[in-house]
Amino acid sequence: MASSPAGKVNVGIVGAGNISDIYLKNLSAMFDNINVVGIADLVVERAQDRAEKFGVGAFSVDELLAHPDVEIVLNLTIPAVHAEIAGKAIANGKSAYNEKPLATNREDGKALLAEASAQGVLVGSAPDTFLGGGLQSARKYLDDGLIGAPVAVSAQMLGHGMESWHPDPSFFFQPGAGPLFDVGVYYVQALASMIGPVARVASMARASFPERIVGNGPKLGEKIAVNTPTHIMSSLEFENGVIGALGASFDVWETTNSTLVIYGSEGTLRLPDPNTFGGPLQLLKGGETKWTDLPLVYGNTENSRGLGVWDMANAIQTGEAVRASGELGYHVLDIMTAVLDSAEQGRHVEVESTVDRPDLLPLA
Ligand SMILES: NC(=O)c1ccc[n+]([C@@H]2O[C@H](COP(=O)([O-])OP(=O)(O)OC[C@H]3O[C@@H](n4cnc5c(N)ncnc54)[C@H](O)[C@@H]3O)[C@@H](O)[C@H]2O)c1
C-alpha cells in the first residue's frame, strides 16, 4: 500500500528533459492533491539536476517504476518510448499519464488501455490544454448554445517547422512526429473534446521539401532527411455530422500560427491557440460583421501543464472519470493515424475508435 501525505496522491516522473521543469514547478506549487516523490531519466545527471532544483528524490528508471509509494507515473520521455515506459508502470500496478502522443501507433496505444483495465489502474494522456481557461470557456459557451448547433470546424496549424531555432530538430521530421503528431495533436484533441468523436477522414499529404538544414546550435548547417509528411490537409467528419478542415504544415511561411474556429448555426467562435491555456476567445454573431471578445469563465489561463495529472489524482481520490484519459488520447491517435493512412491510400478512412466527450470541469 502506497504511503502518501494526507489528501495527496504520490507522483513519480520519468523523463527529465525540456518539459519537465514546468511540470515540476506546477505540480508542486499549483495543485494541492499531488506530492512529487521523485524523478528518473536514462541520463542520470539530468534526473539529479532536476531533483536538486525542485527538492524531490532522484531514482534510476527501474527504481522509480517500482517505487512502492508511487501511485501515478508521469511519463515525460520521448514519444518513441511512451508505450514502453507506461507499460512497465502499469505492470507494476501504477496509473500512467503520458505526454503526447499516448503512443506512436494504434497497437501500442490499444495495448496500454487493455493492460490498465486488466490491472485496475488509470491511463491518461496529454495534451491537457483543453482543461485550461480558454478552451473550457469555449466549450461552456458552445454547450450553452451561444453559436447554436455546430456545423463546421477549421483547424489550421501552419508554419515552417522547427529547424531554424531548435538545436536538435531531426526528430520533428521523422515518423511519429511531423506537424500533425507533434503540434496538430493539440487541435485534434481540442476538437474531439468539444465537438465529439470523429467518424471518418479524407486527406492529402506530402513532404514539399525532401531535406531541411539545421539553422541553430551545434549542428548548424547539418542536413536532415525528411521521412514523414510535412504538409497535410484533411477533411474530418464527426459522428454528430459536423464536417471540418484540418491543416498541419511545416512547409509554409505563416506567422499567425494558429486558427481554430467552430462555425455554428447562429454564429462563429474563434478559439485560442490550443497549445496554450488562456485566451483570446472571440464571437461573431450571425448577421453581424464585428468580432467581440468573450470573457473567460474558467481559471487556469497561465501555463498550467499538469492539469491532466491533477485531474487523474482527483479521479483516484473520488472515483470520477479522468478527463485527459487514455481513451481520449487513443481516439486522437487513431484520428491522426487515419489522416496519414487516408493520404497514403487515397481514400476515405473510417476511424474505428470512439470516445465520450470528457465532462467540463466544475465552474468553481
Ligand atoms: N519541449 C516542449 O516544449 C514540449 C511541449 C509539450 C509536450 N512535450 C512532450 O513532452 C515529451 C518530452 O519532450 P521534451 O521536449 O522534454 O524532450 P527531451 O528530449 O528534452 O526530454 C526527454 C527525456 O526523456 C529521456 N528518456 C528517453 N528515453 C528514456 C527512457 N527509455 N527511459 C527514461 N528516460 C528516457 C531523455 O534522456 C530525456 O531527458 C514529448 O512527448 C514531447 O512531445 C514537449
The ligand as an SDF file (V2000), in Angstrom:
LIG
                    3D

 44 48  0  0  0  0  0  0  0  0999 V2000
    9.5150   20.5720  -25.0430 N   0  0  0  0  0  0  0  0  0  0  0  0
    8.2980   21.0400  -25.1750 C   0  0  0  0  0  0  0  0  0  0  0  0
    8.0700   22.2500  -25.3100 O   0  0  0  0  0  0  0  0  0  0  0  0
    7.1140   20.1130  -25.1040 C   0  0  0  0  0  0  0  0  0  0  0  0
    5.8610   20.6820  -25.0140 C   0  0  0  0  0  0  0  0  0  0  0  0
    4.7800   19.8610  -24.8910 C   0  0  0  0  0  0  0  0  0  0  0  0
    4.9450   18.4940  -24.8690 C   0  0  0  0  0  0  0  0  0  0  0  0
    6.1630   17.9410  -24.9770 N   0  0  0  0  0  0  0  0  0  0  0  0
    6.2580   16.4700  -24.9620 C   0  0  0  0  0  0  0  0  0  0  0  0
    6.9850   16.0740  -23.8060 O   0  0  0  0  0  0  0  0  0  0  0  0
    7.7480   14.9060  -24.0660 C   0  0  0  0  0  0  0  0  0  0  0  0
    9.1930   15.1860  -23.7610 C   0  0  0  0  0  0  0  0  0  0  0  0
    9.6230   16.2770  -24.5210 O   0  0  0  0  0  0  0  0  0  0  0  0
   10.9480   17.0860  -24.1430 P   0  0  0  0  0  0  0  0  0  0  0  0
   10.9290   18.2900  -25.0040 O   0  0  0  0  0  0  0  0  0  0  0  0
   11.0420   17.2340  -22.6630 O   0  0  0  0  0  0  0  0  0  0  0  0
   12.0320   16.0670  -24.6820 O   0  0  0  0  0  0  0  0  0  0  0  0
   13.5570   15.9310  -24.2230 P   0  0  0  0  0  0  0  0  0  0  0  0
   14.2310   15.1970  -25.2950 O   0  0  0  0  0  0  0  0  0  0  0  0
   14.0710   17.2560  -23.7830 O   0  0  0  0  0  0  0  0  0  0  0  0
   13.4400   15.0250  -22.8990 O   0  0  0  0  0  0  0  0  0  0  0  0
   13.0950   13.6540  -22.9200 C   0  0  0  0  0  0  0  0  0  0  0  0
   13.8500   12.9500  -21.8060 C   0  0  0  0  0  0  0  0  0  0  0  0
   13.4710   11.5690  -21.7970 O   0  0  0  0  0  0  0  0  0  0  0  0
   14.6210   10.8110  -21.5030 C   0  0  0  0  0  0  0  0  0  0  0  0
   14.4350    9.4360  -21.9740 N   0  0  0  0  0  0  0  0  0  0  0  0
   14.3990    8.9970  -23.2600 C   0  0  0  0  0  0  0  0  0  0  0  0
   14.2000    7.6720  -23.2910 N   0  0  0  0  0  0  0  0  0  0  0  0
   14.0880    7.2710  -22.0000 C   0  0  0  0  0  0  0  0  0  0  0  0
   13.8690    6.0140  -21.3750 C   0  0  0  0  0  0  0  0  0  0  0  0
   13.7310    4.8980  -22.1060 N   0  0  0  0  0  0  0  0  0  0  0  0
   13.8160    5.9650  -20.0340 N   0  0  0  0  0  0  0  0  0  0  0  0
   13.9730    7.0820  -19.3010 C   0  0  0  0  0  0  0  0  0  0  0  0
   14.1800    8.3110  -19.8290 N   0  0  0  0  0  0  0  0  0  0  0  0
   14.2390    8.3940  -21.1620 C   0  0  0  0  0  0  0  0  0  0  0  0
   15.7550   11.5210  -22.2200 C   0  0  0  0  0  0  0  0  0  0  0  0
   17.0040   11.1750  -21.6800 O   0  0  0  0  0  0  0  0  0  0  0  0
   15.3720   12.9830  -21.9970 C   0  0  0  0  0  0  0  0  0  0  0  0
   15.9760   13.5310  -20.8500 O   0  0  0  0  0  0  0  0  0  0  0  0
    7.4840   14.5610  -25.5450 C   0  0  0  0  0  0  0  0  0  0  0  0
    6.4500   13.6190  -25.6090 O   0  0  0  0  0  0  0  0  0  0  0  0
    7.0030   15.8850  -26.1390 C   0  0  0  0  0  0  0  0  0  0  0  0
    6.1250   15.6700  -27.2340 O   0  0  0  0  0  0  0  0  0  0  0  0
    7.2600   18.7150  -25.0680 C   0  0  0  0  0  0  0  0  0  0  0  0
  1  2  1  0
  2  3  2  0
  2  4  1  0
  4  5  1  0
  4 44  2  0
  5  6  2  0
  6  7  1  0
  7  8  2  0
  8  9  1  0
  8 44  1  0
  9 10  1  0
  9 42  1  0
 10 11  1  0
 11 12  1  0
 11 40  1  0
 12 13  1  0
 13 14  1  0
 14 15  2  0
 14 16  1  0
 14 17  1  0
 17 18  1  0
 18 19  2  0
 18 20  1  0
 18 21  1  0
 21 22  1  0
 22 23  1  0
 23 24  1  0
 23 38  1  0
 24 25  1  0
 25 26  1  0
 25 36  1  0
 26 27  1  0
 26 35  1  0
 27 28  2  0
 28 29  1  0
 29 30  1  0
 29 35  2  0
 30 31  1  0
 30 32  2  0
 32 33  1  0
 33 34  2  0
 34 35  1  0
 36 37  1  0
 36 38  1  0
 38 39  1  0
 40 41  1  0
 40 42  1  0
 42 43  1  0
M  CHG  2   8   1  16  -1
M  END
$$$$
